[in-house]
């Protein structure tokens, strides 16, 4: 039996890739880890919020299993600034988190978002947790920006300004270990650009966009200070995309594998 370990948990955004966070939580629970500080962005904000509310990985997985992604995808009513208005997502988040506020939580939770008017990074830690999550998952062009009732401004996906909010734990957590899970920057290093500079080949535009976003996200993290407290977990998700909502079980298993490998090298 492993002795109890306490840690901060930092979860990145990544759409459907965020299912890997549940696999990581499963392994942490199995190894007797207890998290007492949470930070998350976008998909990671959902998992971090549920964990901060006391949900175990099985409960979070059950919630995810009950989500009808096909229905959520057809929410086009009066959407002016994106493909989806986001009303159904808002109702879903409200149904899961209810009226819980940050002040109600027994443990610290920080959720990242981005001010769509100024580009400023916004760290949410007050008001309704559901409002913070709804703001953080507002991927531009997919969901309309969310007007946060306490911040009084339009907010979008926190991944635009910092997709892995590790710095929040580095600054705000005084414990001994920080578990940081990055699901959005793994990518195949082999790219076929053809035999000549003017003959770049890609499978499709989506692959090109995904690679561009991966590079942006990698560079967001380039200036984080080296800290011996950090256990970095990066699941191998090269064969999956942020919209693979029907492969969540596989993605969860990749999270389990990466967490088990990372913790095996961590001195208990």
KEKE-3310 file (N, C-alpha, C; in steps of 0.2 Angstrom, whole numbers, plus 5000, padded with zeros to 4 digits):
npx = (5004:5003:5010:5000:5000:5000:4995:4995:4984:4985:4976:4976:4968:4960:4949:4940:4951:4953:4948:4958:4962:4954:4958:4970:4967:4961:4972:4980:4971:4972:4985:4985:4985:4981:4972:4974:4973:4967:4968:4963:4959:4948:4943:4950:4945:4933:4935:4943:4935:4925:4932:4937:4925:4924:4921:4925:4935:4927:4914:4915:4918:4906:4897:4902:4900:4886:4883:4876:4884:4881:4868:4872:4880:4871:4866:4861:4853:4850:4863:4876:4890:4897:4898:4890:4878:4878:4869:4864:4875:4878:4867:4869:4881:4877:4868:4876:4885:4877:4872:4884:4897:4913:4917:4910:4917:4928:4941:4955:4951:4956:4951:4955:4952:4949:4949:4939:4939:4950:4961:4967:4973:4962:4959:4948:4940:4930:4912:4899:4904:4900:4898:4911:4917:4909:4913:4927:4927:4923:4926:4932:4923:4917:4909:4899:4906:4906:4896:4902:4894:4899:4912:4909:4911:4915:4920:4931:4938:4950:4962:4967:4975:4983:4986:4990:4989:5000:5008:5000:4999:5012:5014:5004:5003:5008:5012:5021:5021:5017:5006:5005:4995:4996:4987:4987:4998:5005:5011:5014:5030:5035:5033:5027:5033:5035:5046:5051:5051:5040:5030:5022:5014:4999:4987:4975:4966:4962:4971:4983:4979:4977:4991:4997:4990:4995:5009:5008:5003:5013:5023:5018:5021:5035:5042:5040:5047:5059:5055:5057:5046:5036:5027:5026:5014:5011:5001:5002:4994:4994:4987:4974:4961:4955:4941:4937:4925:4919:4929:4932:4935:4946:4955:4955:4962:4974:4978:4978:4989:5000:5000:5003:5016:5023:5022:5028:5041:5042:5049:5042)
npy = (4994:5011:5025:5039:5053:5070:5083:5096:5098:5101:5104:5103:5111:5103:5098:5084:5076:5079:5069:5060:5065:5059:5046:5048:5053:5041:5033:5041:5040:5026:5025:5031:5045:5061:5076:5093:5105:5114:5117:5122:5122:5125:5110:5104:5112:5107:5094:5097:5105:5096:5087:5095:5097:5086:5074:5057:5048:5038:5043:5055:5049:5043:5054:5059:5049:5049:5061:5067:5070:5071:5077:5089:5095:5100:5114:5127:5138:5155:5158:5170:5173:5162:5144:5137:5141:5138:5136:5124:5117:5126:5123:5110:5110:5118:5109:5099:5105:5114:5126:5128:5138:5145:5149:5139:5128:5115:5115:5124:5131:5136:5143:5145:5158:5168:5186:5191:5203:5210:5201:5198:5187:5178:5174:5164:5164:5166:5168:5158:5141:5135:5145:5149:5138:5137:5148:5145:5135:5140:5139:5149:5153:5140:5140:5153:5168:5170:5179:5184:5185:5190:5195:5204:5204:5198:5182:5169:5153:5148:5142:5150:5160:5153:5137:5127:5129:5129:5138:5144:5135:5134:5147:5148:5137:5128:5116:5100:5093:5095:5090:5090:5089:5088:5087:5091:5094:5084:5077:5069:5068:5066:5074:5075:5085:5084:5083:5095:5113:5119:5110:5106:5094:5088:5079:5084:5099:5101:5093:5101:5113:5108:5105:5117:5124:5115:5119:5132:5131:5123:5133:5142:5137:5137:5146:5143:5141:5129:5117:5107:5101:5097:5085:5080:5075:5068:5062:5050:5055:5056:5050:5054:5067:5083:5082:5069:5063:5050:5041:5041:5032:5025:5036:5039:5028:5030:5041:5034:5025:5034:5041:5031:5027:5039:5041:5029:5033:5042:5047:5039)
npz = (5000:4995:5004:5009:4998:4995:4984:4972:4958:4941:4926:4909:4894:4880:4873:4868:4871:4884:4891:4895:4907:4917:4917:4922:4935:4940:4942:4951:4962:4964:4968:4980:4981:4986:4981:4985:4979:4965:4947:4932:4914:4901:4894:4904:4915:4918:4923:4934:4941:4945:4952:4962:4969:4975:4968:4963:4952:4945:4947:4939:4927:4924:4923:4912:4903:4902:4894:4880:4866:4853:4853:4859:4849:4840:4842:4837:4838:4835:4835:4833:4833:4832:4828:4837:4849:4863:4873:4877:4882:4892:4900:4903:4911:4921:4927:4931:4940:4948:4959:4965:4973:4972:4984:4992:4990:4997:4995:4986:4970:4954:4939:4922:4910:4895:4891:4879:4873:4876:4876:4887:4900:4911:4928:4936:4951:4959:4963:4954:4951:4939:4930:4928:4922:4911:4904:4902:4893:4881:4866:4853:4838:4839:4851:4856:4864:4882:4893:4908:4923:4935:4932:4923:4909:4892:4890:4884:4879:4890:4886:4875:4881:4891:4891:4899:4915:4924:4931:4940:4950:4954:4959:4969:4977:4991:4994:4993:4980:4963:4951:4935:4921:4904:4890:4877:4869:4863:4849:4832:4827:4815:4800:4784:4772:4759:4744:4740:4743:4739:4739:4750:4760:4767:4777:4778:4781:4794:4801:4799:4805:4818:4821:4821:4832:4842:4842:4846:4859:4865:4865:4874:4886:4887:4895:4908:4924:4930:4941:4954:4961:4952:4944:4928:4917:4901:4891:4877:4864:4850:4840:4841:4841:4846:4844:4845:4851:4852:4856:4869:4879:4875:4875:4889:4893:4888:4896:4909:4907:4905:4917:4926:4921:4924:4938:4942:4942:4951:4967:4981)
capx = (5000:5007:5008:4996:5004:4996:4998:4991:4982:4984:4974:4976:4963:4961:4943:4939:4958:4953:4946:4964:4962:4950:4963:4976:4964:4960:4979:4981:4967:4974:4991:4984:4986:4975:4974:4971:4973:4966:4968:4961:4957:4944:4941:4953:4942:4927:4937:4946:4929:4921:4937:4937:4919:4924:4920:4930:4936:4921:4908:4916:4917:4899:4894:4904:4896:4879:4883:4875:4888:4878:4863:4875:4882:4866:4863:4862:4848:4852:4871:4878:4897:4900:4894:4885:4876:4881:4864:4864:4881:4877:4862:4873:4886:4873:4865:4881:4888:4872:4873:4890:4901:4920:4917:4907:4922:4932:4948:4956:4950:4957:4950:4958:4948:4952:4945:4939:4939:4957:4965:4970:4971:4958:4959:4942:4940:4924:4906:4897:4909:4897:4899:4918:4918:4906:4918:4933:4926:4920:4931:4930:4920:4913:4904:4899:4908:4901:4896:4902:4890:4903:4917:4905:4915:4914:4926:4932:4943:4957:4968:4970:4980:4987:4982:4992:4990:5005:5011:4995:5001:5019:5014:4999:5002:5014:5013:5027:5021:5012:5004:5003:4993:4996:4984:4985:5003:5008:5010:5019:5036:5036:5029:5030:5033:5037:5053:5052:5048:5033:5026:5020:5008:4996:4982:4969:4966:4961:4978:4987:4976:4979:4998:4998:4988:5000:5015:5007:5003:5020:5027:5015:5024:5042:5046:5039:5053:5060:5053:5057:5040:5032:5027:5023:5011:5009:4999:5003:4988:4995:4982:4967:4960:4950:4934:4936:4921:4917:4934:4934:4937:4953:4959:4956:4967:4981:4979:4981:4996:5005:5001:5007:5023:5026:5022:5033:5048:5042:5050:5037)
capy = (5000:5017:5030:5045:5059:5076:5086:5101:5095:5106:5100:5107:5110:5099:5095:5077:5074:5080:5062:5057:5067:5055:5041:5051:5053:5034:5031:5044:5037:5019:5026:5034:5052:5066:5082:5098:5112:5112:5122:5119:5126:5122:5103:5103:5115:5103:5089:5100:5108:5091:5084:5100:5096:5079:5068:5053:5047:5034:5048:5059:5045:5042:5060:5060:5044:5051:5066:5066:5074:5072:5082:5096:5098:5104:5120:5132:5143:5162:5159:5175:5174:5155:5139:5135:5146:5136:5136:5117:5116:5129:5119:5104:5112:5120:5103:5095:5109:5117:5133:5128:5143:5144:5149:5133:5122:5114:5116:5129:5129:5141:5141:5150:5160:5174:5191:5191:5210:5213:5196:5197:5181:5179:5168:5164:5160:5168:5167:5151:5137:5133:5151:5149:5132:5139:5153:5142:5130:5144:5139:5154:5150:5135:5142:5160:5170:5169:5185:5182:5189:5193:5198:5209:5205:5193:5178:5163:5148:5149:5140:5155:5163:5149:5131:5123:5134:5127:5144:5146:5131:5136:5153:5148:5130:5128:5109:5097:5090:5097:5085:5094:5085:5091:5082:5095:5096:5078:5076:5065:5072:5065:5077:5074:5091:5083:5084:5102:5118:5121:5104:5104:5089:5087:5074:5088:5106:5100:5091:5107:5117:5105:5105:5124:5125:5112:5123:5138:5129:5122:5139:5145:5134:5137:5150:5141:5139:5122:5116:5100:5099:5096:5079:5081:5069:5070:5055:5049:5055:5058:5047:5057:5074:5086:5081:5062:5062:5044:5037:5043:5026:5024:5042:5038:5023:5033:5044:5029:5023:5040:5042:5025:5028:5045:5040:5024:5036:5047:5044:5040)
capz = (5000:4995:5009:5006:4995:4993:4978:4967:4951:4936:4920:4903:4889:4874:4870:4869:4874:4891:4894:4898:4914:4921:4918:4927:4942:4942:4944:4957:4967:4966:4972:4987:4981:4988:4979:4989:4976:4958:4942:4925:4908:4896:4896:4911:4920:4920:4927:4940:4945:4948:4957:4968:4972:4979:4964:4962:4944:4943:4946:4934:4921:4924:4921:4905:4899:4901:4890:4873:4862:4847:4854:4861:4843:4836:4846:4832:4839:4835:4836:4828:4833:4832:4826:4842:4854:4869:4878:4879:4886:4899:4905:4905:4916:4927:4930:4935:4946:4951:4962:4969:4971:4974:4992:4994:4989:5003:4992:4981:4963:4949:4932:4917:4904:4892:4890:4872:4870:4877:4875:4894:4904:4917:4932:4939:4958:4963:4959:4952:4947:4933:4926:4926:4918:4904:4901:4900:4887:4875:4861:4848:4832:4840:4855:4857:4870:4888:4897:4915:4927:4940:4929:4918:4902:4888:4891:4880:4881:4893:4882:4871:4885:4894:4891:4905:4920:4929:4935:4946:4956:4956:4963:4974:4981:4996:4996:4990:4973:4958:4946:4929:4915:4897:4885:4871:4865:4860:4841:4828:4825:4808:4795:4777:4768:4752:4742:4738:4748:4736:4738:4756:4759:4774:4775:4777:4784:4801:4804:4799:4811:4825:4822:4822:4839:4846:4842:4850:4866:4867:4866:4880:4892:4886:4900:4915:4928:4931:4948:4956:4963:4946:4940:4922:4913:4894:4888:4870:4861:4843:4835:4843:4840:4851:4843:4845:4857:4852:4857:4875:4883:4873:4877:4896:4895:4887:4902:4914:4905:4906:4924:4929:4920:4928:4945:4944:4942:4956:4973:4986)
cpx = (5004:5005:5004:5001:4999:4999:4992:4990:4981:4982:4973:4969:4965:4955:4942:4946:4958:4950:4952:4965:4959:4954:4968:4973:4963:4967:4981:4978:4970:4981:4991:4986:4980:4977:4970:4972:4972:4966:4967:4959:4953:4941:4944:4949:4936:4929:4940:4940:4926:4926:4937:4930:4918:4922:4926:4930:4930:4915:4909:4915:4910:4895:4896:4901:4889:4878:4881:4878:4884:4872:4866:4878:4877:4862:4864:4858:4851:4859:4873:4886:4901:4895:4888:4884:4879:4876:4864:4870:4881:4872:4865:4877:4882:4870:4870:4884:4883:4874:4880:4894:4908:4921:4914:4912:4927:4940:4949:4955:4951:4955:4952:4953:4952:4947:4945:4940:4947:4962:4969:4968:4967:4958:4953:4942:4935:4918:4904:4903:4906:4898:4907:4920:4915:4910:4924:4933:4924:4925:4929:4928:4916:4907:4905:4902:4903:4902:4896:4899:4894:4909:4915:4909:4914:4921:4925:4937:4949:4963:4971:4976:4985:4984:4984:4993:4994:5007:5006:4997:5008:5019:5009:4999:5009:5016:5019:5027:5015:5011:5001:5001:4992:4993:4984:4992:5007:5006:5016:5024:5038:5031:5032:5028:5034:5044:5055:5048:5041:5028:5024:5014:5005:4990:4975:4970:4966:4968:4983:4985:4978:4987:5000:4996:4993:5007:5014:5006:5009:5024:5024:5019:5032:5046:5044:5046:5053:5059:5053:5051:5035:5033:5023:5020:5008:5007:5000:4996:4988:4990:4975:4967:4955:4943:4932:4931:4918:4923:4937:4937:4945:4958:4960:4961:4974:4983:4982:4988:5001:5006:5005:5014:5026:5027:5027:5040:5048:5044:5045:5041)
cpy = (5006:5021:5036:5050:5064:5080:5091:5097:5100:5102:5105:5106:5105:5096:5088:5073:5074:5073:5059:5059:5062:5048:5042:5051:5046:5032:5034:5041:5030:5019:5030:5042:5056:5073:5088:5105:5110:5118:5119:5124:5122:5115:5101:5106:5111:5098:5092:5102:5102:5087:5089:5099:5090:5073:5064:5051:5043:5038:5052:5056:5044:5048:5061:5055:5045:5057:5064:5071:5076:5077:5089:5099:5101:5109:5126:5138:5150:5163:5164:5175:5167:5150:5137:5140:5145:5135:5129:5115:5120:5126:5113:5105:5114:5114:5099:5099:5113:5124:5134:5134:5141:5144:5143:5127:5121:5115:5121:5127:5136:5139:5147:5151:5166:5179:5192:5198:5212:5208:5194:5190:5182:5173:5169:5160:5163:5167:5159:5147:5136:5139:5151:5144:5134:5144:5150:5138:5134:5145:5144:5150:5144:5137:5150:5162:5170:5176:5183:5187:5193:5197:5204:5210:5198:5188:5172:5159:5150:5147:5145:5159:5159:5142:5126:5128:5132:5133:5146:5142:5133:5142:5152:5142:5130:5121:5106:5095:5094:5092:5089:5089:5089:5086:5085:5096:5090:5078:5072:5070:5071:5069:5077:5081:5090:5084:5090:5107:5120:5116:5101:5099:5088:5083:5079:5095:5105:5098:5097:5112:5115:5106:5113:5126:5121:5116:5129:5136:5127:5128:5143:5143:5134:5141:5148:5139:5132:5122:5109:5097:5096:5089:5080:5075:5071:5063:5056:5049:5058:5056:5050:5064:5076:5085:5074:5060:5054:5039:5039:5038:5025:5030:5041:5033:5026:5037:5040:5027:5028:5041:5037:5025:5034:5044:5034:5027:5041:5044:5045:5041)
cpz = (5000:5001:5005:5004:4993:4988:4975:4961:4946:4929:4914:4899:4884:4871:4872:4873:4882:4895:4898:4905:4919:4922:4923:4934:4944:4945:4950:4963:4969:4969:4978:4987:4982:4985:4983:4986:4968:4953:4936:4920:4903:4898:4903:4916:4922:4925:4934:4944:4949:4953:4964:4972:4976:4975:4963:4954:4942:4942:4940:4927:4919:4921:4913:4900:4897:4897:4883:4869:4856:4847:4855:4854:4839:4841:4842:4833:4840:4837:4830:4827:4833:4829:4831:4847:4861:4875:4881:4884:4893:4903:4907:4911:4922:4931:4934:4941:4950:4953:4966:4967:4974:4981:4995:4994:4995:5001:4987:4974:4959:4942:4927:4911:4901:4890:4882:4869:4870:4876:4882:4897:4910:4921:4937:4946:4963:4959:4958:4949:4940:4928:4924:4921:4911:4901:4898:4894:4881:4870:4855:4842:4833:4845:4856:4864:4876:4892:4905:4919:4933:4937:4925:4912:4899:4888:4886:4883:4884:4890:4877:4874:4889:4895:4896:4911:4926:4934:4941:4952:4958:4961:4970:4978:4985:4997:4992:4983:4969:4952:4940:4923:4909:4892:4878:4866:4862:4853:4838:4826:4818:4803:4788:4773:4761:4750:4740:4742:4745:4736:4745:4756:4767:4772:4774:4781:4791:4804:4804:4804:4817:4826:4824:4829:4844:4847:4846:4857:4869:4869:4872:4886:4892:4892:4907:4918:4929:4939:4949:4959:4958:4944:4934:4919:4907:4891:4880:4867:4853:4838:4836:4842:4846:4850:4843:4851:4857:4853:4864:4879:4881:4875:4885:4897:4893:4893:4908:4913:4907:4913:4928:4928:4924:4935:4947:4945:4948:4963:4979:4993)
residu = (UNK:UNK:UNK:UNK:UNK:UNK:UNK:UNK:UNK:UNK:UNK:UNK:UNK:UNK:UNK:UNK:UNK:UNK:UNK:UNK:UNK:UNK:UNK:UNK:UNK:UNK:UNK:UNK:UNK:UNK:UNK:UNK:UNK:UNK:UNK:UNK:UNK:UNK:UNK:UNK:UNK:UNK:UNK:UNK:UNK:UNK:UNK:UNK:UNK:UNK:UNK:UNK:UNK:UNK:UNK:UNK:UNK:UNK:UNK:UNK:UNK:UNK:UNK:UNK:UNK:UNK:UNK:UNK:UNK:UNK:UNK:UNK:UNK:UNK:UNK:UNK:UNK:UNK:UNK:UNK:UNK:UNK:UNK:UNK:UNK:UNK:UNK:UNK:UNK:UNK:UNK:UNK:UNK:UNK:UNK:UNK:UNK:UNK:UNK:UNK:UNK:UNK:UNK:UNK:UNK:UNK:UNK:UNK:UNK:UNK:UNK:UNK:UNK:UNK:UNK:UNK:UNK:UNK:UNK:UNK:UNK:UNK:UNK:UNK:UNK:UNK:UNK:UNK:UNK:UNK:UNK:UNK:UNK:UNK:UNK:UNK:UNK:UNK:UNK:UNK:UNK:UNK:UNK:UNK:UNK:UNK:UNK:UNK:UNK:UNK:UNK:UNK:UNK:UNK:UNK:UNK:UNK:UNK:UNK:UNK:UNK:UNK:UNK:UNK:UNK:UNK:UNK:UNK:UNK:UNK:UNK:UNK:UNK:UNK:UNK:UNK:UNK:UNK:UNK:UNK:UNK:UNK:UNK:UNK:UNK:UNK:UNK:UNK:UNK:UNK:UNK:UNK:UNK:UNK:UNK:UNK:UNK:UNK:UNK:UNK:UNK:UNK:UNK:UNK:UNK:UNK:UNK:UNK:UNK:UNK:UNK:UNK:UNK:UNK:UNK:UNK:UNK:UNK:UNK:UNK:UNK:UNK:UNK:UNK:UNK:UNK:UNK:UNK:UNK:UNK:UNK:UNK:UNK:UNK:UNK:UNK:UNK:UNK:UNK:UNK:UNK:UNK:UNK:UNK:UNK:UNK:UNK:UNK:UNK:UNK:UNK:UNK:UNK:UNK:UNK:UNK:UNK:UNK:UNK:UNK:UNK:UNK:UNK:UNK:UNK:UNK:UNK:UNK)
# end
